[in-house]
Amino acid sequence: MNKLHTKNLMLGCLIALPFIAQNVLAHGYISSPASRSYQCKLGDNVNCGAIQWEPQSVEGPDRYPETGPADGKIASAGVSHFSELDEQSVNRWNKLPMQAGRNTFSWHFTANHATRDWRYFITKENWNPNAPLKRSSFEAQPFCTHQGNNQRPPTDLSHDCDVPSRSGYHVILGVWDVGDTVNSFYQVIDVNFDGDNPTDPTTWQDIGDINPSIDLMPGDQVKTRVFDGTGENPGLQTVLRIDSEDAGRKNQWPFQLATAINNESDYLRAGKQNHDGDIVPAYGQNDIFTTIDSGIERVEVEIVKGDSTEPQLDLSGLKSEYAIESGMASIDFTVSTNANMKVSAFAYAPDGSAAGFVEASVNNTSYNFLLDIKEAKAGAYSLVIKGESKDGKVVQKTQGFLLKDDGDTNPPDGNYDHVYPDNLQSYKDGTRVLARDGKIYRCKPFPYSGWCTIYSENANHYEPGVGAYWQDAWVLAD
């Protein structure tokens, strides 16, 4: 590249920088009535993804509806990492009360910018709230327009608009068209109109939420905590016990809890508004309402993890010794669990190196494992069994075993008191035993000598030369 070309390229970059910077800096959202993205930041909408951190960044191509985001991507402006905003159903999003006529729409700009205009669109009277938002969902013409005159707005700006008459759930689309870029900012607002609004202060008031935060496990519980002017009122509590994995799914148990509240309480209702204005349970997020004369001030939802289903794992069938054949040994054993667990089995050689691995899912049953050790050498090995339940709890078992060559059958001559584990309870400080690895070991002095007498086929942790902790009890005899 010659110097003239380089100079011209650098000059072009410098000229373009102000425009690039301005485009990056333009950001804003509708703060009142709080838009879908802003309610994600506030926590009134849940499972929103990345938009909860930057509700001001819903930016896409300008001049909707002629161009702009594609149908089905209007709420996210086509930004892939904000795609959660495009989810659409009658119960997916928190709705705010609205009446037809004069309403105020307020914007907050985190980086204000020269503006062409602001325009507001509303869904048609017969729109489908369970279908993705399309151009055909909205009226073709904005019901309100405010010119920007290519000026920078203040940080906070409000517009007065006459909202058309509607009934029930509708979506309002606000579009901020930046004046000196090719982009606009898109904000959708979920609203309920007039008498069909369950949060009408003359009948019901919203005092809590059931949020589908996590999956629950059998044995878990979900409880309401109801508070009035004197504190918590346990007599109004509703308790839901989870009895299956399906019932514990995060979009399922809120429906069941809302149903239980509605069945048990005369003062509370939980759910979403349907087309008839009734409050009915929903799959996913639910609102909790009370009558204005109930004296109830708020309702909290508490998740209590069950203690009765602590995962358990048992290891059985592991032999004390296995023969090496053609340089390989096959280790067989059985693992039993009381829950659905991923069970991993690790074999470790005498020097601590990994010697073999196998895993399987074991769901409240017994499973026969076969673990192959390749390039096997004679000596004391350890088997470590790890079980992990679906809620992340881990259980571990460790047991030792011996690998022997075909020729390791004749015990060596030597001075020993017993062949281990014969006469086990007589072992004490200095007792010498012939172990299964063909070596002689001496029991360590008090206070370690007590461990020399601990042994069973399923718990051989202190077996000399073989158990995982044999060195705590024994030393190799001279």
C-alpha positions as MATLAB code, in Angstrom:
seq = 'MNKLHTKNLMLGCLIALPFIAQNVLAHGYISSPASRSYQCKLGDNVNCGAIQWEPQSVEGPDRYPETGPADGKIASAGVSHFSELDEQSVNRWNKLPMQAGRNTFSWHFTANHATRDWRYFITKENWNPNAPLKRSSFEAQPFCTHQGNNQRPPTDLSHDCDVPSRSGYHVILGVWDVGDTVNSFYQVIDVNFDGDNPTDPTTWQDIGDINPSIDLMPGDQVKTRVFDGTGENPGLQTVLRIDSEDAGRKNQWPFQLATAINNESDYLRAGKQNHDGDIVPAYGQNDIFTTIDSGIERVEVEIVKGDSTEPQLDLSGLKSEYAIESGMASIDFTVSTNANMKVSAFAYAPDGSAAGFVEASVNNTSYNFLLDIKEAKAGAYSLVIKGESKDGKVVQKTQGFLLKDDGDTNPPDGNYDHVYPDNLQSYKDGTRVLARDGKIYRCKPFPYSGWCTIYSENANHYEPGVGAYWQDAWVLAD';
ca = [
       0.000    0.000    0.000;
       1.506    3.387   -1.003;
       1.742    6.358    1.354;
      -0.968    8.356   -0.450;
      -3.424    5.469   -0.205;
      -2.609    5.024    3.467;
      -3.083    8.730    4.148;
      -6.450    8.817    2.397;
      -7.606    5.699    4.257;
      -6.634    7.203    7.616;
      -8.414   10.456    6.732;
     -11.553    8.526    5.800;
     -11.478    6.671    9.103;
     -11.092    9.904   11.042;
     -14.026   11.467    9.215;
     -16.191    8.399    9.914;
     -15.348    8.162   13.611;
     -17.816   10.841   14.830;
     -20.678    9.100   13.033;
     -19.702    5.668   14.378;
     -19.444    7.025   17.905;
     -22.821    8.761   17.667;
     -24.487    5.599   16.431;
     -23.051    3.570   19.296;
     -24.008    6.158   21.910;
     -27.731    6.442   21.090;
     -29.774    4.416   23.638;
     -33.119    4.743   25.417;
     -36.256    3.015   26.702;
     -39.847    3.810   27.718;
     -39.875    4.125   31.498;
     -43.611    4.841   31.947;
     -45.736    2.899   31.348;
     -42.781    0.559   31.833;
     -41.943   -1.239   28.602;
     -41.468   -4.996   28.328;
     -37.694   -4.587   28.362;
     -37.712   -2.134   31.287;
     -39.960   -4.471   33.299;
     -37.311   -7.134   32.740;
     -34.792   -4.829   34.413;
     -37.240   -4.125   37.250;
     -37.857   -7.845   37.777;
     -41.586   -7.632   36.991;
     -40.883   -9.738   33.891;
     -38.799  -12.880   34.389;
     -36.706  -15.238   32.237;
     -35.796  -12.318   29.999;
     -32.184  -13.102   29.168;
     -29.644  -10.382   28.464;
     -32.168   -7.543   28.029;
     -32.551   -7.244   31.816;
     -29.101   -5.629   31.885;
     -29.607   -3.180   29.017;
     -33.261   -2.335   28.279;
     -32.035    0.752   26.422;
     -30.374   -1.279   23.653;
     -33.305   -2.601   21.581;
     -32.018   -1.096   18.339;
     -32.859   -2.095   14.776;
     -33.465   -0.794   11.236;
     -35.509    2.409   11.026;
     -38.818    3.488    9.417;
     -41.151    0.801   10.643;
     -43.528   -0.437    9.187;
     -42.184    0.147    5.651;
     -38.856   -1.384    6.710;
     -37.632   -2.055   10.248;
     -37.354   -5.438   12.011;
     -38.817   -8.543   10.423;
     -42.228   -9.848   11.493;
     -41.891  -11.950   14.620;
     -38.802   -9.954   15.635;
     -40.407   -6.569   16.290;
     -40.155   -6.652   20.093;
     -36.423   -7.481   19.976;
     -35.736   -5.239   16.940;
     -34.146   -8.330   15.418;
     -31.285   -8.399   17.965;
     -30.556  -12.104   18.404;
     -29.402  -11.929   22.032;
     -32.663  -10.169   22.959;
     -34.820  -12.830   21.306;
     -36.644  -13.612   24.568;
     -38.572  -10.361   24.018;
     -40.221  -11.927   20.958;
     -41.952  -14.621   23.010;
     -45.665  -13.861   22.832;
     -48.666  -15.334   24.601;
     -51.570  -14.002   26.596;
     -49.815  -14.856   29.892;
     -46.115  -14.381   29.083;
     -45.629  -10.747   30.156;
     -46.669   -8.583   33.078;
     -49.371   -6.125   32.033;
     -49.959   -2.572   33.229;
     -53.379   -0.900   33.625;
     -54.385    1.617   30.962;
     -57.466    3.572   29.964;
     -58.349    4.930   26.555;
     -57.851    8.657   26.048;
     -55.049   10.939   27.202;
     -52.006    9.045   28.479;
     -48.396   10.067   29.078;
     -45.467    8.079   27.663;
     -42.079    8.796   29.229;
     -38.682    7.963   27.732;
     -35.367    7.716   29.547;
     -32.281    8.174   27.377;
     -29.009    6.753   28.615;
     -27.445    8.513   25.619;
     -29.739   11.098   24.028;
     -29.332   11.774   20.337;
     -30.564   13.899   17.475;
     -34.081   12.688   16.719;
     -36.320   12.514   13.663;
     -39.509   11.538   15.525;
     -41.287    9.290   18.023;
     -44.259    7.228   16.875;
     -46.703    5.003   18.742;
     -48.673    2.050   17.321;
     -51.279   -0.194   18.976;
     -52.481   -3.720   18.254;
     -55.741   -4.149   16.370;
     -58.925   -4.957   18.244;
     -59.010   -8.534   16.904;
     -55.259   -9.251   17.210;
     -54.037  -12.688   18.328;
     -52.135  -12.353   21.640;
     -50.785  -15.911   21.303;
     -49.015  -15.318   17.974;
     -45.660  -13.577   17.357;
     -45.964   -9.817   16.887;
     -46.225   -8.948   13.202;
     -47.095   -5.851   11.224;
     -50.536   -7.338   10.759;
     -50.908   -7.395   14.577;
     -50.742   -3.573   14.726;
     -52.703   -0.747   13.194;
     -50.864    0.450   10.098;
     -50.845    4.101   11.191;
     -49.450    5.449   14.460;
     -52.038    6.787   16.897;
     -49.531    9.382   18.099;
     -46.476   11.124   16.581;
     -44.079   13.667   18.076;
     -41.442   15.363   15.922;
     -37.837   15.544   17.047;
     -36.722   18.333   14.677;
     -33.324   16.646   14.553;
     -32.580   17.982   18.049;
     -31.164   16.165   21.048;
     -33.884   15.456   23.629;
     -33.272   15.854   27.359;
     -32.370   12.780   29.387;
     -36.029   12.301   30.329;
     -38.834   13.246   27.971;
     -42.625   12.734   28.068;
     -45.284   12.716   25.363;
     -49.032   13.145   25.821;
     -50.996   10.881   23.477;
     -54.651   10.000   22.931;
     -54.813    6.206   23.101;
     -57.616    4.542   21.087;
     -60.383    2.640   22.846;
     -59.592   -1.013   23.473;
     -60.666   -3.837   25.794;
     -58.457   -6.351   27.572;
     -54.847   -7.138   26.715;
     -53.054   -5.110   24.014;
     -49.502   -4.157   23.039;
     -48.308   -0.637   22.295;
     -45.210   -0.210   20.141;
     -43.095    2.916   20.640;
     -40.481    3.729   17.974;
     -37.732    6.323   18.499;
     -36.218    7.176   15.107;
     -32.704    8.556   15.546;
     -32.135   11.494   13.188;
     -28.625   10.942   11.849;
     -28.295    7.143   11.776;
     -30.093    4.373    9.901;
     -31.502    2.851   13.106;
     -34.442    3.227   15.464;
     -35.123    2.034   19.005;
     -38.137   -0.226   19.589;
     -40.092   -0.566   22.818;
     -43.242   -2.645   23.335;
     -45.576   -2.089   26.282;
     -47.999   -4.740   27.559;
     -51.224   -3.186   28.886;
     -54.725   -4.071   30.097;
     -57.596   -1.683   29.390;
     -60.314   -0.388   31.702;
     -62.828   -2.639   33.446;
     -61.177   -5.831   32.312;
     -58.088   -4.898   34.316;
     -57.818   -7.109   37.434;
     -55.612   -4.559   39.176;
     -58.417   -1.970   39.143;
     -58.098   -0.330   42.599;
     -61.880   -0.541   43.083;
     -61.762   -4.364   43.087;
     -58.316   -6.013   43.172;
     -54.767   -4.935   43.869;
     -51.541   -6.688   42.873;
     -49.537   -7.585   46.002;
     -47.193  -10.373   44.914;
     -45.763  -12.586   42.202;
     -45.201  -16.267   41.536;
     -42.061  -16.336   39.415;
     -40.942  -19.494   37.554;
     -37.397  -19.162   38.849;
     -36.082  -22.746   39.106;
     -37.026  -26.372   38.560;
     -37.971  -28.177   41.770;
     -37.476  -31.795   42.822;
     -39.815  -34.310   44.466;
     -39.927  -33.575   48.183;
     -39.549  -29.803   47.709;
     -42.265  -27.413   48.866;
     -43.485  -23.973   47.792;
     -45.235  -21.823   50.402;
     -46.967  -18.465   50.415;
     -46.211  -16.067   53.256;
     -49.093  -13.650   53.729;
     -48.546  -10.354   55.564;
     -51.102   -7.895   56.910;
     -50.722   -4.774   59.060;
     -49.761   -6.804   62.141;
     -47.187   -9.033   60.422;
     -47.294  -12.524   58.954;
     -50.600  -14.397   59.094;
     -49.847  -18.176   58.987;
     -53.552  -18.989   58.795;
     -53.673  -17.696   55.219;
     -50.683  -19.724   54.040;
     -50.923  -22.080   51.044;
     -48.466  -24.982   50.764;
     -47.719  -26.907   47.551;
     -45.728  -30.154   47.838;
     -43.846  -31.350   44.762;
     -44.419  -35.073   44.169;
     -42.819  -35.623   40.750;
     -40.228  -34.172   38.382;
     -42.944  -33.060   35.950;
     -44.802  -31.224   38.715;
     -41.563  -29.473   39.682;
     -40.806  -27.961   36.273;
     -40.500  -24.202   36.549;
     -43.411  -23.450   34.231;
     -45.621  -26.097   35.865;
     -45.453  -25.567   39.626;
     -46.505  -21.856   39.484;
     -49.736  -22.994   37.791;
     -50.335  -25.550   40.542;
     -49.586  -23.033   43.304;
     -51.922  -20.439   41.753;
     -54.647  -23.105   41.512;
     -54.174  -24.030   45.179;
     -54.354  -20.372   46.261;
     -57.596  -19.844   44.352;
     -59.125  -23.008   45.835;
     -58.149  -22.248   49.426;
     -58.489  -18.493   49.884;
     -61.473  -16.159   49.955;
     -59.228  -13.091   49.945;
     -56.552  -13.953   47.385;
     -56.480  -14.744   43.676;
     -53.479  -15.833   41.628;
     -53.017  -15.994   37.868;
     -53.563  -13.830   34.802;
     -56.595  -12.108   33.370;
     -58.517  -13.915   30.637;
     -60.770  -12.341   28.006;
     -63.717  -12.338   30.416;
     -61.758  -10.410   33.014;
     -61.398  -13.387   35.390;
     -58.111  -14.162   37.142;
     -57.075  -17.700   36.195;
     -53.843  -19.683   36.815;
     -51.160  -19.496   34.121;
     -48.197  -21.674   33.193;
     -45.174  -19.571   34.093;
     -45.363  -16.228   35.862;
     -48.523  -15.474   37.901;
     -49.617  -12.375   39.784;
     -51.166  -12.524   43.256;
     -54.083  -10.189   43.989;
     -56.193   -9.363   47.021;
     -59.386   -7.392   47.554;
     -58.757   -3.842   48.706;
     -60.636   -4.363   51.965;
     -58.839   -7.581   52.990;
     -56.135   -5.867   55.029;
     -53.488   -7.997   53.308;
     -50.452   -5.944   52.328;
     -48.176   -8.390   50.521;
     -47.593  -12.038   49.682;
     -44.152  -13.627   49.351;
     -43.390  -17.033   47.833;
     -40.864  -19.256   49.628;
     -39.200  -22.376   48.199;
     -38.244  -25.034   50.756;
     -35.896  -27.740   49.509;
     -36.863  -31.208   50.707;
     -34.623  -32.998   53.196;
     -36.325  -36.388   52.888;
     -34.830  -37.182   49.517;
     -31.129  -36.884   50.317;
     -29.380  -38.963   47.641;
     -27.795  -42.200   48.810;
     -25.384  -44.531   47.041;
     -24.254  -48.038   47.967;
     -21.336  -50.035   46.550;
     -21.380  -53.818   46.712;
     -19.929  -56.829   44.967;
     -16.374  -55.490   44.656;
     -13.989  -58.388   45.258;
     -10.900  -57.970   47.376;
      -8.670  -59.126   44.515;
      -8.737  -59.618   40.755;
      -6.376  -61.476   38.453;
      -4.432  -59.807   35.678;
      -4.851  -61.655   32.394;
      -2.943  -60.687   29.240;
      -2.081  -57.338   30.816;
      -5.685  -56.401   31.578;
      -8.057  -56.763   34.531;
     -11.858  -56.514   34.536;
     -13.397  -55.156   37.738;
     -17.067  -55.894   38.379;
     -19.245  -54.343   41.086;
     -22.783  -53.104   41.743;
     -23.997  -49.595   42.584;
     -27.440  -48.892   44.063;
     -29.071  -45.454   44.404;
     -32.278  -44.042   45.899;
     -32.613  -41.285   43.256;
     -31.869  -40.503   39.646;
     -28.099  -40.053   39.667;
     -25.203  -39.936   37.241;
     -22.753  -42.472   38.658;
     -19.064  -42.235   37.743;
     -16.506  -44.905   38.708;
     -12.759  -44.152   38.775;
      -9.977  -46.694   39.324;
      -6.631  -45.423   40.624;
      -3.325  -47.315   40.423;
      -0.955  -47.690   43.410;
       0.955  -44.578   42.326;
      -2.260  -42.511   42.241;
      -2.551  -42.345   38.469;
      -5.867  -42.885   36.674;
      -6.283  -46.523   35.671;
      -9.876  -46.751   34.408;
     -13.227  -45.004   34.172;
     -16.860  -45.871   33.476;
     -20.185  -44.082   34.070;
     -23.932  -44.677   33.776;
     -27.274  -43.228   34.891;
     -28.796  -45.108   37.815;
     -32.372  -44.179   38.705;
     -33.436  -45.533   42.104;
     -32.253  -49.030   41.273;
     -29.137  -51.232   41.119;
     -26.733  -51.278   38.190;
     -23.933  -53.769   37.468;
     -20.738  -52.047   36.350;
     -17.764  -53.532   34.510;
     -14.586  -51.442   34.532;
     -11.579  -52.510   32.436;
      -8.057  -51.679   33.548;
      -5.629  -51.800   30.636;
      -1.876  -52.143   31.084;
      -2.623  -53.429   34.575;
       0.160  -54.063   37.066;
       0.070  -55.936   40.332;
      -0.619  -53.865   43.427;
      -3.208  -52.153   45.609;
      -5.784  -50.097   43.681;
      -8.594  -47.796   44.798;
     -12.115  -47.581   43.370;
     -13.862  -44.236   43.806;
     -17.601  -44.090   43.096;
     -19.215  -40.647   42.684;
     -22.960  -40.133   42.321;
     -24.458  -36.756   41.365;
     -28.189  -36.102   41.633;
     -30.093  -33.804   39.293;
     -30.095  -30.985   41.843;
     -26.288  -31.113   42.097;
     -25.826  -33.098   45.315;
     -22.787  -35.407   45.305;
     -22.262  -38.704   47.185;
     -18.947  -40.611   47.145;
     -17.812  -44.098   48.132;
     -14.204  -45.394   48.145;
     -13.017  -48.993   48.399;
      -9.735  -50.764   47.752;
      -8.947  -53.910   45.809;
      -5.871  -55.863   44.762;
      -4.622  -56.824   41.316;
      -2.483  -59.953   41.205;
      -0.449  -61.573   38.466;
      -1.175  -65.200   37.649;
       2.004  -66.264   39.462;
       1.248  -64.433   42.705;
      -0.222  -67.453   44.509;
       2.389  -68.613   46.993;
       2.866  -66.488   50.113;
       6.457  -65.695   51.000;
       8.200  -67.171   53.985;
       8.283  -64.807   56.937;
       7.394  -64.089   60.502;
       3.707  -63.170   60.888;
       0.998  -63.789   63.456;
      -2.064  -64.157   61.236;
      -3.188  -64.296   57.650;
      -5.331  -61.174   57.286;
      -8.196  -60.941   58.279;
      -8.166  -64.098   60.426;
      -8.621  -63.473   64.189;
      -9.314  -59.820   63.381;
     -10.396  -58.713   66.865;
      -7.105  -59.879   68.418;
      -5.008  -57.373   66.417;
      -3.110  -54.839   68.498;
       0.063  -52.739   68.492;
       2.793  -54.770   66.751;
       0.581  -57.561   65.355;
       2.076  -58.843   62.122;
      -0.191  -60.104   59.335;
       0.246  -61.610   55.899;
      -1.884  -59.467   53.580;
      -3.533  -60.426   50.313;
      -0.807  -58.682   48.303;
       1.673  -61.269   49.679;
       3.451  -58.783   51.938;
       3.747  -58.635   55.715;
       2.440  -55.604   57.635;
       2.703  -54.527   61.279;
      -0.118  -52.810   63.196;
       0.816  -49.270   64.252;
       0.931  -48.230   67.949;
      -1.953  -46.594   69.858;
      -3.968  -44.534   68.990;
      -3.800  -45.966   65.448;
      -3.996  -49.631   66.483;
      -7.784  -49.478   66.843;
      -8.115  -49.125   63.073;
      -6.310  -52.457   62.553;
      -9.460  -54.298   63.708;
     -11.856  -52.503   61.342;
     -12.759  -54.569   58.296;
     -15.670  -55.962   56.295;
     -15.995  -57.079   52.702;
     -17.906  -53.914   51.834;
     -15.763  -51.578   53.922;
     -12.098  -52.478   53.656;
     -10.691  -48.962   53.963;
      -7.996  -50.090   56.466;
      -7.063  -53.438   54.887;
      -3.243  -53.516   54.771;
      -1.797  -52.767   51.371;
      -5.234  -52.600   49.755;
      -7.601  -50.233   51.565;
      -7.774  -46.557   50.674;
      -6.534  -45.578   54.166;
      -4.401  -48.593   55.102;
      -1.383  -46.422   55.935;
      -3.345  -44.903   58.833;
      -3.342  -48.337   60.553;
      -0.381  -50.331   59.199;
       3.281  -50.140   58.201;
       5.164  -52.497   55.932;
       7.064  -54.877   58.206;
      10.865  -54.988   58.130;
];
